[in-house]
Amino acid sequence: MLFPANFHALWALTLPLIAAVPTVNADNATELYVRINEVADKGSSGTCDGRDWIEIFLPSGAQASTNLSGYILHDDKGPSDEDAFTFGSVIMEPGGYLLLCTGGDDPSESPQFSIGSDDAVTLLDPSSTVVSTTGVL
């Protein structure tokens, strides 16, 4: 195979461009985006009056704050279930946590579904893309 006489010079110019392209892989993806950090399917004494709860986390590696407006949190019944929770305007800062107690008095501020021991809890972004899921508990 024949290469142009300036091939090595072109390759040397291209290499830094290839190396500079940011990539997201399984190892660092969880350090950039909001995620479900912890779930208590049987509640906890001293937290949420013993009700089930979900902790959302935005890692400190995130580049900016995230507005959760339009995100949907649901159990295994899916996002169209009447108890699926749609976030209002909630701003999370990098390194921030959000604790959601289930079954609260105000459905606009609290998920209404109960978390069973064989449920999966899933967080969708406003375009319905799965952002985080627990898998079956």
TORVEXNU-796572 format. One record per residue: residue in three letters; x, y, z of N, C-alpha, C in turn; residue number from 0. Coordinates in steps of 0.05 Angstrom, whole numbers, plus 5000, padded with zeros to 4 digits. Each point is the difference from the previous one (the first is absolute). Layout:
REM residues N
+------+------+------+------+------+------+------+------+------+------+--------+
: mifi :  nc1 :  nc2 :  nc3 : cac1 : cac2 : cac3 :  cc1 :  cc2 :  cc3 : markol :
+------+------+------+------+------+------+------+------+------+------+--------+
:  ALA :    X :    Y :    Z :    X :    Y :    Z :    X :    Y :    Z :    NUM :
...
+------+------+------+------+------+------+------+------+------+------+--------+
This chain:
REM residues 137
+------+------+------+------+------+------+------+------+------+------+--------+
: mifi :  nc1 :  nc2 :  nc3 : cac1 : cac2 : cac3 :  cc1 :  cc2 :  cc3 : markol :
+------+------+------+------+------+------+------+------+------+------+--------+
:  MET : 5017 : 4977 : 5000 : 4983 : 5023 : 5000 : 5018 : 5025 : 5000 :      0 :
:  LEU : 4993 : 5019 : 4983 : 5016 : 5024 : 4998 : 4987 : 5022 : 5016 :      1 :
:  PHE : 5015 : 5016 : 5014 : 4991 : 5022 : 5015 : 5012 : 5026 : 4989 :      2 :
:  PRO : 4986 : 5022 : 5002 : 5012 : 5025 : 4990 : 5026 : 5006 : 5016 :      3 :
:  ALA : 5017 : 5015 : 4988 : 5026 : 5007 : 5012 : 4997 : 5013 : 5027 :      4 :
:  ASN : 4979 : 5015 : 5003 : 4996 : 5015 : 5026 : 4981 : 4985 : 5019 :      5 :
:  PHE : 4997 : 4973 : 4996 : 4982 : 4984 : 5017 : 5007 : 5003 : 5030 :      6 :
:  HIS : 5025 : 4997 : 5007 : 5008 : 5001 : 5028 : 4994 : 5027 : 5012 :      7 :
:  ALA : 5003 : 5021 : 4985 : 4994 : 5027 : 5010 : 4970 : 5003 : 5004 :      8 :
:  LEU : 4984 : 4990 : 4981 : 4971 : 5001 : 5003 : 4991 : 4984 : 5024 :      9 :
:  TRP : 5011 : 4977 : 5004 : 4993 : 4983 : 5023 : 5007 : 5014 : 5026 :     10 :
:  ALA : 5023 : 5012 : 5001 : 5008 : 5014 : 5024 : 4981 : 5023 : 5006 :     11 :
:  LEU : 4989 : 5014 : 4980 : 4981 : 5021 : 5004 : 4973 : 4989 : 5009 :     12 :
:  THR : 4992 : 4977 : 4990 : 4974 : 4989 : 5006 : 4999 : 4987 : 5028 :     13 :
:  LEU : 5022 : 4988 : 5008 : 5001 : 4985 : 5026 : 4990 : 5017 : 5023 :     14 :
:  PRO : 5010 : 5026 : 5004 : 4990 : 5015 : 5022 : 4970 : 5005 : 4999 :     15 :
:  LEU : 4989 : 5003 : 4976 : 4971 : 5004 : 4997 : 4985 : 4975 : 5009 :     16 :
:  ILE : 5010 : 4977 : 4993 : 4987 : 4975 : 5008 : 5001 : 4997 : 5031 :     17 :
:  ALA : 5023 : 5006 : 5011 : 5004 : 4997 : 5029 : 4983 : 5021 : 5015 :     18 :
:  ALA : 4993 : 5022 : 4988 : 4986 : 5022 : 5014 : 4969 : 4995 : 5001 :     19 :
:  VAL : 4990 : 4981 : 4985 : 4972 : 4995 : 4999 : 4991 : 4987 : 5027 :     20 :
:  PRO : 4982 : 5014 : 5015 : 4991 : 4988 : 5025 : 4983 : 4976 : 4995 :     21 :
:  THR : 5003 : 4980 : 5017 : 4984 : 4976 : 4997 : 4987 : 4994 : 5027 :     22 :
:  VAL : 4978 : 4986 : 4999 : 4986 : 4991 : 5024 : 4998 : 4970 : 4997 :     23 :
:  ASN : 5010 : 4986 : 5020 : 4999 : 4971 : 5000 : 4987 : 4991 : 5026 :     24 :
:  ALA : 4997 : 4974 : 5003 : 4987 : 4989 : 5024 : 5015 : 5007 : 5025 :     25 :
:  ASP : 5026 : 5004 : 4999 : 5015 : 5006 : 5024 : 4995 : 5028 : 5010 :     26 :
:  ASN : 4996 : 5020 : 4982 : 4997 : 5027 : 5010 : 4972 : 5012 : 4996 :     27 :
:  ALA : 4982 : 4986 : 4986 : 4973 : 5010 : 4995 : 4985 : 5006 : 5025 :     28 :
:  THR : 5004 : 4984 : 5021 : 4985 : 5005 : 5024 : 5011 : 5023 : 5016 :     29 :
:  GLU : 5023 : 5011 : 4991 : 5011 : 5024 : 5014 : 4991 : 5026 : 4987 :     30 :
:  LEU : 4983 : 4998 : 4979 : 4992 : 5024 : 4986 : 4970 : 5006 : 5002 :     31 :
:  TYR : 4984 : 4981 : 5006 : 4971 : 5003 : 4998 : 4986 : 4994 : 5025 :     32 :
:  VAL : 4976 : 5012 : 5003 : 4983 : 4994 : 5024 : 4993 : 4970 : 5000 :     33 :
:  ARG : 4998 : 4989 : 5024 : 4994 : 4971 : 5002 : 4986 : 4994 : 5025 :     34 :
:  ILE : 4988 : 4976 : 5000 : 4988 : 4989 : 5025 : 5024 : 4989 : 5016 :     35 :
:  ASN : 5003 : 5011 : 5024 : 5023 : 4992 : 5016 : 4994 : 4978 : 5020 :     36 :
:  GLU : 4976 : 5002 : 5012 : 4992 : 4981 : 5021 : 4970 : 4998 : 5001 :     37 :
:  VAL : 4990 : 4977 : 5007 : 4971 : 4995 : 5003 : 4995 : 4984 : 5025 :     38 :
:  ALA : 4980 : 5008 : 5015 : 4992 : 4984 : 5024 : 4972 : 4990 : 4995 :     39 :
:  ASP : 4997 : 4974 : 4993 : 4974 : 4989 : 4994 : 4985 : 4991 : 5025 :     40 :
:  LYS : 5012 : 5002 : 5022 : 4985 : 4994 : 5025 : 5003 : 5023 : 5020 :     41 :
:  GLY : 5007 : 5024 : 4989 : 5003 : 5023 : 5016 : 5024 : 4998 : 5019 :     42 :
:  SER : 5003 : 5020 : 5017 : 5022 : 5001 : 5019 : 4989 : 5015 : 5025 :     43 :
:  SER : 5007 : 4991 : 5023 : 4992 : 5015 : 5024 : 5015 : 5026 : 5000 :     44 :
:  GLY : 4985 : 5021 : 5006 : 5012 : 5027 : 5000 : 5001 : 5014 : 4973 :     45 :
:  THR : 4993 : 4987 : 4979 : 5000 : 5012 : 4973 : 4973 : 4996 : 4988 :     46 :
:  CYS : 4988 : 5022 : 4991 : 4974 : 4999 : 4986 : 4978 : 4987 : 5017 :     47 :
:  ASP : 5001 : 5003 : 5026 : 4980 : 4988 : 5018 : 4997 : 4970 : 4995 :     48 :
:  GLY : 5021 : 4986 : 4992 : 5000 : 4972 : 4995 : 4989 : 4991 : 4973 :     49 :
:  ARG : 4992 : 5020 : 4983 : 4990 : 4993 : 4973 : 5024 : 4994 : 4982 :     50 :
:  ASP : 4993 : 4988 : 4977 : 5021 : 4995 : 4979 : 5011 : 5027 : 4991 :     51 :
:  TRP : 5025 : 4999 : 4991 : 5013 : 5025 : 4990 : 5020 : 4994 : 4978 :     52 :
:  ILE : 5005 : 5021 : 4984 : 5019 : 4998 : 4978 : 5019 : 5024 : 5002 :     53 :
:  GLU : 5026 : 4995 : 4997 : 5019 : 5022 : 5001 : 5011 : 5004 : 4971 :     54 :
:  ILE : 4999 : 5024 : 4991 : 5010 : 5008 : 4974 : 5027 : 5015 : 5005 :     55 :
:  PHE : 5019 : 4996 : 4982 : 5027 : 5012 : 5004 : 5010 : 5010 : 4974 :     56 :
:  LEU : 5012 : 5025 : 5001 : 5014 : 5010 : 4977 : 5030 : 5001 : 5007 :     57 :
:  PRO : 5016 : 4983 : 4989 : 5028 : 4998 : 5008 : 5015 : 5027 : 4997 :     58 :
:  SER : 5020 : 5003 : 5016 : 5016 : 5025 : 4999 : 5015 : 5003 : 4974 :     59 :
:  GLY : 5003 : 4978 : 4985 : 5013 : 5001 : 4974 : 4983 : 5012 : 4978 :     60 :
:  ALA : 4975 : 5005 : 5006 : 4982 : 5012 : 4980 : 5010 : 5028 : 4994 :     61 :
:  GLN : 4997 : 5009 : 4975 : 5011 : 5025 : 4992 : 4982 : 5024 : 5008 :     62 :
:  ALA : 4974 : 4994 : 5005 : 4981 : 5022 : 5006 : 4977 : 4989 : 5017 :     63 :
:  SER : 4984 : 5019 : 5010 : 4976 : 4992 : 5014 : 4980 : 4987 : 4981 :     64 :
:  THR : 4981 : 4985 : 5010 : 4980 : 4987 : 4984 : 4972 : 5008 : 5010 :     65 :
:  ASN : 4983 : 5008 : 4982 : 4972 : 5005 : 5008 : 4985 : 4975 : 4994 :     66 :
:  LEU : 4987 : 4989 : 5020 : 4985 : 4974 : 4997 : 4972 : 5004 : 4989 :     67 :
:  SER : 4993 : 5024 : 4992 : 4973 : 5005 : 4989 : 4995 : 4981 : 4977 :     68 :
:  GLY : 4978 : 4986 : 5001 : 4992 : 4981 : 4979 : 5012 : 4972 : 5003 :     69 :
:  TYR : 5019 : 4996 : 5018 : 5010 : 4973 : 5005 : 4978 : 4984 : 5013 :     70 :
:  ILE : 5000 : 4974 : 4995 : 4979 : 4982 : 5011 : 5014 : 4978 : 5016 :     71 :
:  LEU : 4989 : 4995 : 5023 : 5009 : 4978 : 5018 : 4977 : 4981 : 5002 :     72 :
:  HIS : 5006 : 4974 : 4995 : 4978 : 4980 : 5001 : 5010 : 4973 : 5010 :     73 :
:  ASP : 4981 : 4984 : 5009 : 5007 : 4973 : 5008 : 4995 : 4982 : 4976 :     74 :
:  ASP : 4998 : 4974 : 5004 : 4998 : 4981 : 4978 : 4973 : 5001 : 4985 :     75 :
:  LYS : 4982 : 5017 : 5009 : 4974 : 5004 : 4986 : 5003 : 5019 : 4976 :     76 :
:  GLY : 5023 : 5014 : 4999 : 5006 : 5016 : 4977 : 4993 : 5029 : 5002 :     77 :
:  PRO : 5010 : 5016 : 4981 : 4997 : 5029 : 5002 : 4971 : 5010 : 4995 :     78 :
:  SER : 4983 : 4984 : 4988 : 4973 : 5009 : 4995 : 4981 : 4992 : 5023 :     79 :
:  ASP : 5010 : 4986 : 5020 : 4984 : 4993 : 5023 : 4992 : 5026 : 5015 :     80 :
:  GLU : 4976 : 5000 : 5011 : 4990 : 5024 : 5013 : 5017 : 5008 : 5024 :     81 :
:  ASP : 5016 : 4982 : 5012 : 5017 : 5006 : 5023 : 5028 : 5008 : 4992 :     82 :
:  ALA : 5007 : 4999 : 4974 : 5026 : 5009 : 4991 : 5003 : 5030 : 5008 :     83 :
:  PHE : 5024 : 5008 : 5007 : 5005 : 5027 : 5010 : 5015 : 5016 : 4980 :     84 :
:  THR : 4988 : 5023 : 4992 : 5012 : 5019 : 4982 : 5011 : 5024 : 5016 :     85 :
:  PHE : 5025 : 5005 : 4998 : 5013 : 5022 : 5015 : 4991 : 5027 : 4989 :     86 :
:  GLY : 4996 : 5019 : 5019 : 4997 : 5028 : 4993 : 5028 : 5011 : 4998 :     87 :
:  SER : 5002 : 5027 : 5002 : 5026 : 5012 : 4998 : 5016 : 4996 : 5025 :     88 :
:  VAL : 5019 : 4982 : 4999 : 5018 : 4994 : 5022 : 5029 : 5002 : 4989 :     89 :
:  ILE : 5015 : 5018 : 5011 : 5028 : 5003 : 4990 : 5019 : 4984 : 5018 :     90 :
:  MET : 5015 : 4983 : 4988 : 5021 : 4985 : 5015 : 5027 : 5011 : 4993 :     91 :
:  GLU : 5016 : 5005 : 5020 : 5028 : 5009 : 4995 : 5018 : 4976 : 5001 :     92 :
:  PRO : 5023 : 5002 : 4986 : 5019 : 4978 : 5001 : 5008 : 4994 : 5029 :     93 :
:  GLY : 4999 : 4974 : 5007 : 5006 : 4991 : 5027 : 4975 : 5000 : 5018 :     94 :
:  GLY : 4977 : 5007 : 4989 : 4976 : 5003 : 5016 : 4983 : 4974 : 5000 :     95 :
:  TYR : 4985 : 4997 : 5022 : 4982 : 4978 : 5004 : 4972 : 5010 : 5003 :     96 :
:  LEU : 4980 : 4984 : 4992 : 4972 : 5006 : 5004 : 4986 : 4975 : 5011 :     97 :
:  LEU : 4988 : 5003 : 5023 : 4986 : 4977 : 5012 : 4970 : 5003 : 4994 :     98 :
:  LEU : 4988 : 4980 : 4989 : 4972 : 4999 : 4994 : 4986 : 4979 : 5016 :     99 :
:  CYS : 4982 : 5009 : 5018 : 4984 : 4981 : 5016 : 4975 : 4993 : 4984 :    100 :
:  THR : 4994 : 4974 : 4999 : 4976 : 4992 : 4985 : 4975 : 5003 : 5017 :    101 :
:  GLY : 4977 : 5004 : 4986 : 4975 : 5000 : 5014 : 4995 : 5025 : 5016 :    102 :
:  GLY : 5013 : 5023 : 4993 : 4995 : 5025 : 5015 : 4973 : 5011 : 4994 :    103 :
:  ASP : 4993 : 5021 : 5015 : 4973 : 5012 : 4997 : 4996 : 5015 : 4973 :    104 :
:  ASP : 5022 : 5011 : 4989 : 4998 : 5015 : 4975 : 5012 : 4984 : 4977 :    105 :
:  PRO : 4983 : 4989 : 4982 : 5011 : 4984 : 4978 : 5017 : 5015 : 4981 :    106 :
:  SER : 5000 : 5027 : 5001 : 5017 : 5015 : 4982 : 5029 : 5002 : 5012 :    107 :
:  GLU : 5003 : 4992 : 5025 : 5026 : 5001 : 5013 : 5011 : 4973 : 5009 :    108 :
:  SER : 4983 : 4979 : 4997 : 5008 : 4974 : 5010 : 4989 : 4978 : 4983 :    109 :
:  PRO : 5018 : 4981 : 4992 : 4990 : 4977 : 4985 : 4978 : 4985 : 5017 :    110 :
:  GLN : 4980 : 4990 : 4986 : 4978 : 4987 : 5014 : 5001 : 4970 : 4999 :    111 :
:  PHE : 5019 : 4989 : 4985 : 5002 : 4971 : 4998 : 5015 : 4989 : 5024 :    112 :
:  SER : 4994 : 4975 : 5007 : 5015 : 4986 : 5020 : 5021 : 4983 : 4986 :    113 :
:  ILE : 5022 : 4995 : 5014 : 5022 : 4985 : 4988 : 5000 : 4972 : 5011 :    114 :
:  GLY : 4994 : 4981 : 4983 : 5000 : 4972 : 5009 : 5028 : 4988 : 4997 :    115 :
:  SER : 5004 : 4978 : 5014 : 5026 : 4987 : 5000 : 5008 : 4988 : 4973 :    116 :
:  ASP : 4980 : 4998 : 4981 : 5007 : 4990 : 4974 : 4995 : 5022 : 4978 :    117 :
:  ASP : 4998 : 5025 : 5009 : 4997 : 5022 : 4981 : 5027 : 5009 : 4989 :    118 :
:  ALA : 4998 : 5015 : 4979 : 5023 : 5016 : 4990 : 4991 : 5029 : 5000 :    119 :
:  VAL : 5017 : 5018 : 5008 : 4994 : 5028 : 5000 : 5017 : 5012 : 4978 :    120 :
:  THR : 4987 : 5017 : 4983 : 5013 : 5010 : 4976 : 4996 : 5030 : 4998 :    121 :
:  LEU : 5021 : 5014 : 4992 : 4999 : 5029 : 4995 : 5003 : 5005 : 4971 :    122 :
:  LEU : 4981 : 5015 : 4988 : 5001 : 5007 : 4972 : 5004 : 5030 : 4997 :    123 :
:  ASP : 5014 : 5008 : 4980 : 5003 : 5029 : 4994 : 4975 : 5009 : 4985 :    124 :
:  PRO : 4997 : 5026 : 4994 : 4976 : 5010 : 4987 : 4995 : 4988 : 4972 :    125 :
:  SER : 5021 : 4989 : 4988 : 4995 : 4987 : 4973 : 4994 : 4970 : 5003 :    126 :
:  SER : 4995 : 4991 : 5025 : 4994 : 4972 : 5007 : 5023 : 4981 : 4997 :    127 :
:  THR : 5025 : 5010 : 5001 : 5024 : 4984 : 4999 : 5006 : 4991 : 5029 :    128 :
:  VAL : 5006 : 4975 : 5003 : 5007 : 4990 : 5027 : 5027 : 5013 : 5008 :    129 :
:  VAL : 4999 : 5014 : 5023 : 5024 : 5013 : 5010 : 5013 : 4982 : 5021 :    130 :
:  SER : 4983 : 4987 : 5016 : 5009 : 4983 : 5022 : 4979 : 4980 : 5007 :    131 :
:  THR : 5008 : 4976 : 5008 : 4981 : 4980 : 5009 : 5013 : 4983 : 5021 :    132 :
:  THR : 4984 : 4990 : 5019 : 5011 : 4983 : 5020 : 5002 : 4971 : 4991 :    133 :
:  GLY : 4985 : 4993 : 4979 : 4997 : 4972 : 4994 : 4981 : 4988 : 5021 :    134 :
:  VAL : 4994 : 4975 : 4998 : 4982 : 4988 : 5020 : 5014 : 5000 : 5027 :    135 :
:  LEU : 4986 : 5010 : 5020 : 5012 : 5002 : 5027 : 5003 : 4973 : 5012 :    136 :
+------+------+------+------+------+------+------+------+------+------+--------+
